[in-house]
Amino acid sequence: MSVKELYANKRITAAEAIHLVQNGDFVIVPTGVGEPPTLLTALSEHRREFNGVKVAQILPLRKYAYLDPETVEHVRHVAFFYGGASRPGGQAGWIDFIPSYFSEMPSLIERGQIPADVVLSMASPMDAHGYFSLSLGTDYTMAAVNKARAIVLEVNPNVPFAYGNCHVHISQIAGLVESSDPLLEVGLPKIGPVQQAIGKYVSDLIDDGSTLQIGYGSIPDAVVLQLSDKHELGIHTEMVGDGILSLLESGVVTNRRKNYLPGKMVASFALGTKRLYDFMDHNPMLEMHPVNFTNDPYLAGQNDNLITINGTMQVDLIGQCGSESRGYIPYSGTGGQADFVRAANRSRGGKAFIVLPSTAKNDSISRIVPTLTPGTHVTTSKNDVNYVVTEYGVAQLRGKSMKQRAQALINIAHPNFREQLTEQARLMNVV
């Protein structure tokens, strides 16, 4: 049977596709824009027909009806990382959470520690050889593809066909649904003077020829905006977005001086606008790979001068970063921050930047604190953190004593809190 005949035989309606899910199944959905809206809408509409189904994902972008505390016995969301759609349920306790390093999620699936009975994913149109590209969310999804009983795709002509280890063959598919809606677009965050100041400090420490990993958020994007005078940069990241695309279009990023996969830009998921998705389509410069490849500290760290830029919410005076909760109240998740901090520490000439505004709530709360708020989830340990940057400067911590760390962090705290932090540090015997 030809691949076209296989395709025709496996094309079904969304309602039919959803009933490939069985009671008690653990369903894997890709990150962000890789989530299949037609399939998840159908699952929401039919959710009361199921019992004990769990749908697991990093960063859902839409508030589907199945995200409903009244029907969790039918379909329950499981978060690998909280976003706006899942955060309220996580904080209220009716959404489950599985903590892990992003880089290790494929191995958790491969070992059966995270189940994978069904995969629901967006996909590009099939090529002449019968392959679809899961370009928008390769991440942990490819590991689930290799384990799942049923792979169900939502095929959309707006999904780019990317290269790399992100392809699924028609023979592996249990069912496919066609859609043609525009892809969800996520623009650049708002950047203000605080973000610009932090971005300037970081960009001044980035040398020509460096390879970049850039996390999502206003501060990482503020760094990107200030790199127009750099030359021969490369990209090895988990997320590719419009900021990185702008650097490519301006000629700042060439990938020529990378040690690992020179000439190639490497990422694991995409989050941007149509301009980005069009750029990704059949572009030999870009490869999309599973996250155990992109985020592996050993592999990423083979790039000399690896620069990693990630945000946090709170840093204490010994350098511990609380990036995923407000005290015990969950907010996001570990993601790839710790992966890339360790990668930069392995890299010859690498620099890992943790960035944050010095205050919160209209300058009423310091984000540099004596100790993390009780219950805070430590994302990046004191042993891993290197550069911490606020709008008041840069604190370089690795190789420094506790007293040197405390003083460096107090120096980049908001001036209104420095005296108080110094007094608290004295009581703790760290200055």
VEXDREN-2710 file (C-alpha; in Angstrom, 1 decimal):
% VEXDREN-2710
k/r/px/py/pz
1/MET/0.0/0.0/0.0
2/SER/1.4/3.4/-0.9
3/VAL/1.9/6.2/1.7
4/LYS/-1.0/8.1/0.1
5/GLU/-3.3/5.2/0.5
6/LEU/-2.1/4.7/4.1
7/TYR/-2.8/8.4/4.7
8/ALA/-6.3/8.1/3.3
9/ASN/-7.1/5.1/5.4
10/LYS/-6.0/6.8/8.6
11/ARG/-7.8/10.1/8.1
12/ILE/-10.7/10.3/10.6
13/THR/-12.8/12.8/12.4
14/ALA/-11.7/14.4/15.7
15/ALA/-14.4/12.6/17.6
16/GLU/-13.3/9.3/16.1
17/ALA/-9.6/10.1/16.9
18/ILE/-10.3/10.9/20.5
19/HIS/-11.9/7.5/21.0
20/LEU/-8.5/6.0/20.3
21/VAL/-7.9/7.0/23.9
22/GLN/-9.0/4.4/26.5
23/ASN/-9.9/4.7/30.1
24/GLY/-6.9/5.0/32.3
25/ASP/-4.6/6.2/29.5
26/PHE/-1.7/8.6/30.1
27/VAL/-1.7/11.0/27.1
28/ILE/1.4/12.9/26.1
29/VAL/1.0/16.4/24.4
30/PRO/3.9/18.5/23.2
31/THR/5.0/21.8/24.5
32/GLY/3.2/25.0/23.7
33/VAL/2.2/25.5/20.1
34/GLY/2.8/21.8/19.5
35/GLU/-0.5/21.1/21.3
36/PRO/-3.2/20.0/18.8
37/PRO/-6.2/22.3/19.3
38/THR/-8.8/20.3/17.3
39/LEU/-8.0/17.1/19.1
40/LEU/-7.9/18.7/22.6
41/THR/-11.2/20.5/21.9
42/ALA/-12.7/17.2/20.9
43/LEU/-11.3/15.6/24.1
44/SER/-12.8/18.4/26.1
45/GLU/-16.2/17.9/24.5
46/HIS/-16.2/14.2/25.2
47/ARG/-14.4/14.2/28.5
48/ARG/-17.3/12.9/30.5
49/GLU/-17.2/9.7/28.4
50/PHE/-13.8/8.8/29.9
51/ASN/-12.6/7.7/33.3
52/GLY/-9.1/8.1/34.7
53/VAL/-7.5/9.7/31.7
54/LYS/-4.5/12.0/32.3
55/VAL/-3.2/14.5/29.8
56/ALA/0.5/15.5/30.4
57/GLN/2.2/18.5/28.9
58/ILE/4.7/21.4/29.4
59/LEU/3.1/24.8/29.1
60/PRO/-0.4/24.5/27.7
61/LEU/-1.2/27.8/25.9
62/ARG/-5.0/27.5/25.6
63/LYS/-7.6/27.1/28.4
64/TYR/-9.3/23.9/27.1
65/ALA/-12.6/22.9/28.7
66/TYR/-11.0/19.7/30.0
67/LEU/-9.0/21.9/32.4
68/ASP/-12.0/21.7/34.7
69/PRO/-12.0/20.8/38.4
70/GLU/-15.5/19.3/38.2
71/THR/-14.4/16.6/35.7
72/VAL/-11.0/15.6/36.9
73/GLU/-12.2/12.0/37.6
74/HIS/-12.8/11.8/33.8
75/VAL/-9.8/13.7/32.4
76/ARG/-7.1/15.3/34.6
77/HIS/-4.3/17.5/33.5
78/VAL/-0.7/16.6/34.6
79/ALA/1.8/19.5/34.4
80/PHE/5.5/19.2/33.7
81/PHE/5.7/23.0/33.8
82/TYR/2.9/25.4/34.7
83/GLY/1.7/28.1/32.4
84/GLY/-1.2/30.6/32.5
85/ALA/-3.8/27.9/31.6
86/SER/-2.6/25.4/34.1
87/ARG/-1.3/27.5/37.0
88/PRO/-4.6/28.1/38.8
89/GLY/-5.4/24.4/38.9
90/GLY/-1.9/23.6/40.1
91/GLN/-2.2/26.2/42.9
92/ALA/-5.6/24.9/43.8
93/GLY/-4.4/21.3/43.8
94/TRP/-6.6/19.6/41.2
95/ILE/-3.9/19.6/38.5
96/ASP/-1.0/17.2/39.2
97/PHE/2.7/18.1/38.8
98/ILE/5.7/15.9/37.9
99/PRO/9.0/17.7/38.6
100/SER/12.0/16.9/36.5
101/TYR/14.9/18.3/34.6
102/PHE/13.7/19.1/31.0
103/SER/16.6/17.1/29.6
104/GLU/15.7/14.0/31.5
105/MET/12.0/13.8/30.5
106/PRO/12.7/11.5/27.5
107/SER/14.6/9.0/29.6
108/LEU/11.8/9.1/32.2
109/ILE/9.4/8.1/29.4
110/GLU/11.7/5.5/28.0
111/ARG/12.1/3.9/31.4
112/GLY/8.4/3.9/32.0
113/GLN/8.6/6.2/35.0
114/ILE/6.4/8.6/33.1
115/PRO/3.8/6.5/31.1
116/ALA/3.0/7.2/27.5
117/ASP/0.0/5.4/26.2
118/VAL/-1.2/7.9/23.6
119/VAL/0.4/10.9/21.8
120/LEU/-1.7/13.8/20.5
121/SER/0.4/16.2/18.5
122/MET/0.4/18.8/15.8
123/ALA/2.2/17.8/12.7
124/SER/3.3/19.2/9.3
125/PRO/1.8/17.8/6.1
126/MET/3.3/14.4/5.0
127/ASP/6.2/14.4/2.6
128/ALA/6.6/12.2/-0.4
129/HIS/8.2/9.5/1.7
130/GLY/5.4/9.3/4.3
131/TYR/7.0/11.4/7.0
132/PHE/5.4/14.1/9.2
133/SER/7.5/16.6/11.1
134/LEU/6.7/17.3/14.8
135/SER/8.6/20.6/14.5
136/LEU/6.8/22.8/17.0
137/GLY/7.3/20.5/19.9
138/THR/9.9/17.8/19.5
139/ASP/11.0/18.0/23.2
140/TYR/9.9/14.8/25.0
141/THR/7.3/13.9/22.3
142/MET/9.6/11.7/20.2
143/ALA/10.4/9.5/23.2
144/ALA/6.6/9.1/23.8
145/VAL/6.1/8.3/20.1
146/ASN/8.5/5.3/20.5
147/LYS/6.5/4.0/23.5
148/ALA/2.8/4.9/22.8
149/ARG/0.1/2.4/21.8
150/ALA/-1.5/5.1/19.6
151/ILE/-0.1/8.1/17.9
152/VAL/-2.7/10.6/16.7
153/LEU/-1.7/13.6/14.7
154/GLU/-3.5/16.9/13.8
155/VAL/-2.1/17.7/10.4
156/ASN/-2.0/21.3/9.5
157/PRO/-0.4/23.0/6.4
158/ASN/0.7/25.9/8.6
159/VAL/3.0/23.6/10.6
160/PRO/6.6/23.8/9.2
161/PHE/8.4/20.7/8.0
162/ALA/11.7/21.0/9.9
163/TYR/14.8/18.8/9.7
164/GLY/16.4/16.9/12.6
165/ASN/15.2/14.1/14.8
166/CYS/11.5/15.1/14.7
167/HIS/9.9/12.8/12.1
168/VAL/7.1/10.3/12.3
169/HIS/6.2/7.9/9.5
170/ILE/2.6/7.3/8.4
171/SER/3.0/3.6/9.2
172/GLN/3.3/4.5/12.9
173/ILE/0.1/6.6/13.0
174/ALA/-3.2/5.2/14.5
175/GLY/-5.2/8.1/13.2
176/LEU/-4.9/11.6/11.8
177/VAL/-7.2/14.6/11.7
178/GLU/-6.8/17.5/9.3
179/SER/-7.1/21.2/10.2
180/SER/-6.1/24.4/8.6
181/ASP/-6.5/27.0/11.3
182/PRO/-3.6/29.5/11.7
183/LEU/-1.1/28.5/14.3
184/LEU/-1.2/30.2/17.7
185/GLU/1.3/33.1/17.7
186/VAL/3.2/34.3/20.7
187/GLY/4.9/37.7/20.3
188/LEU/7.8/39.2/22.1
189/PRO/7.2/40.2/25.8
190/LYS/7.0/43.8/26.8
191/ILE/10.4/45.3/27.5
192/GLY/10.9/48.2/29.9
193/PRO/13.9/50.2/31.2
194/VAL/14.7/47.6/33.9
195/GLN/14.8/44.8/31.4
196/GLN/16.9/47.0/29.0
197/ALA/19.4/47.7/31.8
198/ILE/19.8/44.0/32.6
199/GLY/20.1/43.2/28.9
200/LYS/22.9/45.7/28.5
201/TYR/24.9/44.2/31.4
202/VAL/24.6/40.8/29.9
203/SER/25.3/41.8/26.3
204/ASP/28.5/43.5/27.3
205/LEU/29.8/40.2/28.5
206/ILE/29.0/38.3/25.3
207/ASP/31.9/37.9/23.0
208/ASP/31.8/37.5/19.2
209/GLY/31.7/33.9/18.2
210/SER/29.7/32.8/21.3
211/THR/26.9/30.2/21.1
212/LEU/23.6/31.3/22.7
213/GLN/20.8/29.6/24.7
214/ILE/18.0/32.1/25.3
215/GLY/15.1/31.4/27.6
216/TYR/11.6/32.9/27.2
217/GLY/10.8/36.2/28.8
218/SER/11.3/40.0/28.6
219/ILE/14.8/40.0/30.0
220/PRO/16.3/37.4/27.6
221/ASP/14.6/39.2/24.8
222/ALA/16.1/42.5/26.0
223/VAL/19.5/40.9/25.7
224/VAL/18.7/39.8/22.1
225/LEU/17.8/43.4/21.2
226/GLN/21.2/44.6/22.3
227/LEU/23.3/42.1/20.3
228/SER/23.1/43.9/16.9
229/ASP/26.8/44.8/17.1
230/LYS/28.0/41.2/17.7
231/HIS/29.4/38.9/15.1
232/GLU/29.4/35.2/14.2
233/LEU/27.1/34.1/17.0
234/GLY/25.6/30.6/17.1
235/ILE/22.4/29.1/18.5
236/HIS/22.1/25.9/20.6
237/THR/18.9/26.3/22.6
238/GLU/15.7/24.6/23.8
239/MET/13.3/27.3/22.5
240/VAL/13.5/29.1/19.2
241/GLY/11.5/32.4/19.0
242/ASP/11.2/35.6/17.0
243/GLY/14.1/37.2/18.9
244/ILE/16.6/34.6/17.6
245/LEU/15.0/34.9/14.1
246/SER/15.8/38.7/14.2
247/LEU/19.5/37.9/14.9
248/LEU/19.6/35.5/12.0
249/GLU/18.0/38.0/9.6
250/SER/20.4/40.8/10.6
251/GLY/23.4/38.5/10.0
252/VAL/24.5/38.5/13.7
253/VAL/23.9/34.7/13.9
254/THR/25.8/32.6/11.4
255/ASN/26.5/29.4/13.4
256/ARG/29.8/29.1/11.6
257/ARG/32.0/29.3/14.8
258/LYS/30.1/26.6/16.8
259/ASN/32.2/23.6/17.8
260/TYR/29.2/21.3/18.0
261/LEU/27.1/21.1/14.8
262/PRO/28.7/24.1/13.1
263/GLY/26.5/25.8/10.6
264/LYS/23.4/24.4/12.3
265/MET/20.9/26.1/14.7
266/VAL/19.6/23.6/17.1
267/ALA/16.3/23.8/19.2
268/SER/13.6/21.6/20.7
269/PHE/10.4/23.6/20.5
270/ALA/9.2/26.8/18.8
271/LEU/7.3/29.7/20.3
272/GLY/6.8/32.7/18.1
273/THR/4.8/34.2/15.1
274/LYS/4.0/33.1/11.6
275/ARG/7.2/34.8/10.5
276/LEU/9.2/32.2/12.6
277/TYR/7.1/29.2/11.5
278/ASP/7.6/30.2/7.8
279/PHE/11.3/30.5/8.4
280/MET/11.5/27.0/9.9
281/ASP/9.9/25.3/6.9
282/HIS/12.4/23.1/5.0
283/ASN/15.3/25.3/6.3
284/PRO/18.5/23.3/6.3
285/MET/20.1/25.8/8.8
286/LEU/17.7/24.7/11.5
287/GLU/17.4/21.3/13.2
288/MET/14.7/20.4/15.8
289/HIS/15.8/17.6/18.2
290/PRO/14.4/16.0/21.3
291/VAL/15.3/17.7/24.5
292/ASN/17.6/15.0/25.8
293/PHE/19.8/16.1/22.8
294/THR/19.4/19.9/22.9
295/ASN/19.6/20.2/26.7
296/ASP/22.1/17.6/27.5
297/PRO/24.8/19.5/29.5
298/TYR/27.6/17.4/28.0
299/LEU/26.5/17.9/24.4
300/ALA/25.6/21.6/24.6
301/GLY/28.7/22.2/26.6
302/GLN/30.9/21.1/23.7
303/ASN/30.3/24.5/22.2
304/ASP/33.0/26.9/23.4
305/ASN/31.8/30.2/24.8
306/LEU/28.3/28.9/25.5
307/ILE/26.1/31.7/26.8
308/THR/22.9/30.8/28.7
309/ILE/20.4/33.3/29.8
310/ASN/17.5/32.4/32.1
311/GLY/15.2/34.2/34.5
312/THR/14.4/33.6/38.2
313/MET/12.1/35.1/40.8
314/GLN/14.3/35.1/43.9
315/VAL/18.0/34.6/44.8
316/ASP/19.4/34.2/48.3
317/LEU/22.7/35.5/49.6
318/ILE/24.5/32.2/49.0
319/GLY/23.2/32.1/45.4
320/GLN/20.3/29.6/45.5
321/CYS/17.7/30.4/42.8
322/GLY/14.0/29.9/43.3
323/SER/12.7/30.1/39.8
324/GLU/9.5/28.1/39.9
325/SER/7.5/28.9/43.0
326/ARG/6.5/31.7/45.3
327/GLY/7.2/30.1/48.6
328/TYR/5.4/26.8/48.5
329/ILE/2.9/28.1/45.9
330/PRO/3.9/26.7/42.4
331/TYR/4.2/29.1/39.5
332/SER/6.1/27.4/36.7
333/GLY/8.6/24.5/36.7
334/THR/12.2/23.6/36.4
335/GLY/12.3/23.6/32.6
336/GLY/15.8/23.7/31.1
337/GLN/17.4/26.3/33.4
338/ALA/19.5/23.9/35.4
339/ASP/20.4/21.9/32.3
340/PHE/21.9/25.0/30.5
341/VAL/23.5/26.5/33.6
342/ARG/25.5/23.2/33.9
343/ALA/26.1/23.2/30.2
344/ALA/27.7/26.7/30.3
345/ASN/29.8/25.7/33.3
346/ARG/31.2/22.8/31.3
347/SER/31.8/24.9/28.2
348/ARG/35.3/26.4/27.7
349/GLY/34.7/30.1/28.1
350/GLY/31.0/29.5/28.9
351/LYS/29.0/31.9/31.0
352/ALA/25.6/31.1/32.6
353/PHE/23.5/34.2/33.4
354/ILE/20.6/34.2/35.8
355/VAL/18.7/37.4/35.4
356/LEU/16.0/39.1/37.5
357/PRO/14.7/42.6/38.4
358/SER/16.0/43.7/41.8
359/THR/12.4/44.2/43.2
360/ALA/8.8/43.1/42.8
361/LYS/5.5/44.8/43.6
362/ASN/6.5/48.4/42.7
363/ASP/9.8/48.2/44.5
364/SER/8.2/47.0/47.8
365/ILE/9.9/43.6/47.8
366/SER/13.5/42.7/47.2
367/ARG/14.2/39.7/45.0
368/ILE/17.6/39.4/46.5
369/VAL/16.9/37.9/49.9
370/PRO/18.9/36.6/52.9
371/THR/17.2/33.2/52.6
372/LEU/14.7/31.9/50.1
373/THR/11.1/32.2/51.2
374/PRO/10.2/29.1/53.2
375/GLY/8.8/26.4/50.9
376/THR/10.5/27.8/47.8
377/HIS/11.4/25.2/45.2
378/VAL/15.2/25.5/44.6
379/THR/15.7/25.4/40.8
380/THR/19.4/26.1/40.4
381/SER/21.8/25.3/43.3
382/LYS/24.4/27.5/44.8
383/ASN/27.1/25.2/43.4
384/ASP/25.9/25.8/39.8
385/VAL/25.0/29.5/39.7
386/ASN/27.6/31.7/38.2
387/TYR/26.5/35.2/37.0
388/VAL/23.5/36.9/38.6
389/VAL/22.4/40.1/37.0
390/THR/19.9/42.8/38.0
391/GLU/19.5/46.3/36.7
392/TYR/22.1/47.4/39.2
393/GLY/24.9/45.2/38.0
394/VAL/26.5/41.8/37.8
395/ALA/27.5/39.4/40.6
396/GLN/29.9/36.6/39.6
397/LEU/29.6/33.8/42.2
398/ARG/31.5/30.7/41.1
399/GLY/34.7/30.2/43.0
400/LYS/33.7/32.8/45.6
401/SER/33.3/32.3/49.4
402/MET/30.0/32.7/51.1
403/LYS/31.0/36.2/52.3
404/GLN/32.1/37.3/48.9
405/ARG/28.9/36.0/47.4
406/ALA/26.7/37.8/49.9
407/GLN/28.5/41.1/49.4
408/ALA/28.4/40.8/45.6
409/LEU/24.6/40.1/45.7
410/ILE/23.9/42.9/48.1
411/ASN/25.8/45.2/45.7
412/ILE/23.3/44.5/42.9
413/ALA/20.2/44.6/45.1
414/HIS/17.9/47.7/45.0
415/PRO/19.6/50.5/47.0
416/ASN/16.5/50.7/49.3
417/PHE/17.2/47.2/50.6
418/ARG/21.0/47.1/50.8
419/GLU/21.3/48.3/54.4
420/GLN/18.6/45.8/55.6
421/LEU/20.3/42.9/53.6
422/THR/23.7/43.8/55.1
423/GLU/22.3/43.7/58.6
424/GLN/20.6/40.4/58.0
425/ALA/23.7/39.0/56.5
426/ARG/25.7/40.0/59.6
427/LEU/23.2/38.2/61.8
428/MET/23.7/35.1/59.6
429/ASN/27.5/35.6/59.9
430/VAL/28.0/35.7/56.1
431/VAL/29.5/39.2/56.0
END
